[in-house]
Amino acid sequence: LQGRASPRVRDFALFGETTGETDEFGLPVRYDWAAEYRGRATVVYGHTPVPEAEWINRTINIDTGCAFGGKLTALRYPEKELVSVPAEHTYYKPAKPFLAADAAAPSVETERPYDDLLDIGDVVGKRIIPTRLQRNVTIREENAAAALEVMSRFAVDPRWLVYLPPTMSPSETSQRPDLLEHPAEAFAYYRQQGVPGVICEEKHMGSRAIVVVCRDEQTSSTRFGVKEGIGTCYTRTGRSFFEDAALEKGLLEQVRAALGVAGIWEDLDTDWVCMDCEIMPWSVKAGELLRGQYAAVGAAARPALSASLAALEAASASGRDVGGLQARYRERVEDVGRYVDAYRRYSWPVRSLEDLRLAPFHLLASEGAVHTDRDHGWHMKVLTKLCEADTGLLLGTSHMTVQTTDPESIEAGTRWWEEITGRGGEGMVVKPLEFVARGRRGMAQPGIKCRGREYLRIIYGPEYTEPANLERLRSRRLGTKRSLALREFALGVEALERFVRREPLYRVHECVFGVLALESEPVDPRL
């Protein structure tokens, strides 16, 4: 049969020749073909697990039942050396026992109350994921393929990856002559949705990070199935936030200590928490983006425009009429200066943990609870208490509540935004006071960002505030972005709820993977 590849030959290679009888386990009885083999070719095979690999008539079965709690065996050829490593778990109970009861690895079900095996078949192709908040969320096949590349190559240990945050839409475009975004539109959106109270939170200009922290390594092992470390810190796309493992370890240990000092372990009766945070400075994660995109524009524009302005000033001094052009270039030089000042404000060198700031703004989940049933005021109160326990690393989030039907309250919220952006801050996020709010047309946006005039210069370019450019940008469309925000929010909450209910990891990852897949939807990245 060697050298042939018909379906019959392939079936024979997989299952062997049988006698037509079945044993006491209901399995077909196979001929012991190896005992009668007299061929010259060496045959290496598997599919029928054996306790030990051994040579029989130039044949060897190297299937030592790793999945069934045995060993994983490899054959070095042509040396004909065997190398085996014991299975960490019994991942699947065999229909026919082939090992002594005390020889098999401990069962996954015995060691952990849920399955931690992931199958590519659970995420590829078109998927329809049921969620509590948004009914069914559809993941298109092409989006799943894009997410698979990121998840399989770059993501943290999937056992830690129990949540990914949703994208966030900006407010509707302002019609004010010199602004693209203004709080009035955010307040109006929630008022139209029938949401009476909102919370405004200062938007930290950093990088989004999910922080999972356990009280001890025992919790990491028993609850997450990870035997080393007390947690992880990852980006909004599931990648490890830090390249420096020592820096991550130091941050996690400091957060764990602060949780203890603040009494949050006891208050929530938990040994682990999952938090949504921002890590500053922006440059610690976006350094390459800053150097390659933003700083490059500033470095090229400043000398070029300054030289042009100098030439125009010389021409003006010699009596040529270049007044209009000279004024225009002076404005362009000033715009570039504002642009450089804007991105430099969010960048500083990081040499140690002392140079970082961590600003938690959602305490997403702890043992037995997903805290979407608590309003944002509760989240701010608990996290303020946490931040006060370590003012060196942790940074509290300034916030205020606004009543969307009260003109005075709206005016106070607007003034607060103007103060933040006036001193160089990015802006604020406006959220319904309730974590999950139902509006007149279903679920309301979980948050709307309202960014300041100078911060948006980083996003849209140095000269975006020119009237013609602003007018063109007012045509931006938010429908796709807002649809994504709702679907990703529903999937993120669903993932946490499944994890807290101790559902199998593949069920949690179905939702996490869905968020990542939706991120590959085509949408204006500046929104």
Secondary structure as GFF3:
##gff-version 3
##sequence-region A 1 527
A	DSSP	alpha_helix	7	15	.	.	.	ID=ss1
A	DSSP	beta_strand	18	22	.	.	.	ID=ss2
A	DSSP	beta_strand	28	30	.	.	.	ID=ss3
A	DSSP	alpha_helix	33	36	.	.	.	ID=ss4
A	DSSP	beta_strand	43	45	.	.	.	ID=ss5
A	DSSP	beta_strand	55	56	.	.	.	ID=ss6
A	DSSP	beta_strand	59	61	.	.	.	ID=ss7
A	DSSP	beta_strand	71	76	.	.	.	ID=ss8
A	DSSP	beta_strand	81	86	.	.	.	ID=ss9
A	DSSP	alpha_helix	108	111	.	.	.	ID=ss10
A	DSSP	three_ten_helix	120	122	.	.	.	ID=ss11
A	DSSP	beta_strand	127	131	.	.	.	ID=ss12
A	DSSP	beta_strand	135	139	.	.	.	ID=ss13
A	DSSP	alpha_helix	141	154	.	.	.	ID=ss14
A	DSSP	beta_strand	169	170	.	.	.	ID=ss15
A	DSSP	alpha_helix	183	192	.	.	.	ID=ss16
A	DSSP	beta_strand	197	203	.	.	.	ID=ss17
A	DSSP	beta_strand	207	214	.	.	.	ID=ss18
A	DSSP	alpha_helix	217	219	.	.	.	ID=ss19
A	DSSP	pi_helix	220	224	.	.	.	ID=ss20
A	DSSP	beta_strand	231	234	.	.	.	ID=ss21
A	DSSP	alpha_helix	245	261	.	.	.	ID=ss22
A	DSSP	alpha_helix	264	268	.	.	.	ID=ss23
A	DSSP	beta_strand	272	280	.	.	.	ID=ss24
A	DSSP	alpha_helix	283	289	.	.	.	ID=ss25
A	DSSP	pi_helix	290	294	.	.	.	ID=ss26
A	DSSP	alpha_helix	295	317	.	.	.	ID=ss27
A	DSSP	alpha_helix	323	344	.	.	.	ID=ss28
A	DSSP	three_ten_helix	353	355	.	.	.	ID=ss29
A	DSSP	beta_strand	357	366	.	.	.	ID=ss30
A	DSSP	beta_strand	369	370	.	.	.	ID=ss31
A	DSSP	three_ten_helix	371	373	.	.	.	ID=ss32
A	DSSP	alpha_helix	376	388	.	.	.	ID=ss33
A	DSSP	beta_strand	399	403	.	.	.	ID=ss34
A	DSSP	alpha_helix	407	422	.	.	.	ID=ss35
A	DSSP	beta_strand	427	432	.	.	.	ID=ss36
A	DSSP	beta_strand	438	439	.	.	.	ID=ss37
A	DSSP	beta_strand	442	443	.	.	.	ID=ss38
A	DSSP	beta_strand	448	451	.	.	.	ID=ss39
A	DSSP	alpha_helix	455	460	.	.	.	ID=ss40
A	DSSP	alpha_helix	467	473	.	.	.	ID=ss41
A	DSSP	alpha_helix	479	500	.	.	.	ID=ss42
A	DSSP	alpha_helix	505	518	.	.	.	ID=ss43
###
